[in-house]
């Protein structure tokens, strides 16, 4: 399974939803909290080109936020991204 990285904040409802979706799928993911560290938020912005959380990466690919993650899951593409053959 590819590495999953999520930049997030503790109380963001979209971050919570992304955590739940990933956990339901049994995905181990690394989470970087940008709550109290502007330098980490800046890294997130540089890597993703976006200012909002969550920002989710599978391998080196920027997926986007929760809406994009959920759409990938609904279409079945998320499983393919996580477990390439």
C-alpha positions, -999 to 999 in steps of 0.1 A, spaced: 0 0 0 13 34 -9 21 59 19 -8 83 27 0 117 42 -27 141 54 -21 177 64 -50 186 88 -62 205 118 -77 189 148 -113 203 147 -119 207 109 -150 187 100 -136 178 66 -104 166 83 -125 145 107 -145 130 78 -112 122 59 -98 105 90 -130 84 93 -130 74 57 -94 63 57 -98 44 90 -129 26 77 -109 15 47 -81 3 70 -56 27 56 -26 36 78 -18 73 73 5 99 86 -11 131 98 7 164 100 -11 189 122 -9 225 109 -29 239 138 -1 257 156 28 257 132 27 282 103 58 266 88 40 233 84 11 250 68 35 267 44 49 233 35 14 220 28 7 250 6 39 246 -14 33 209 -19 -4 211 -28 -9 246 -41 -39 249 -18 -46 267 15 -74 246 29 -73 215 50 -72 186 47 -47 181 20 -41 145 12 -13 128 -6 -11 92 -18 25 85 -26 38 117 -42 4 125 -58 -17 154 -43 -53 141 -41 -68 173 -27 -92 175 2 -120 154 16 -144 160 -13 -118 146 -38 -110 117 -15 -147 107 -12 -152 110 -49 -122 87 -55 -137 63 -30 -171 63 -46 -157 56 -81 -134 28 -69 -103 47 -79 -91 52 -44 -84 14 -40 -64 15 -73 -43 45 -61 -37 28 -27 -28 -6 -41 -14 -3 -76 -10 -36 -94 
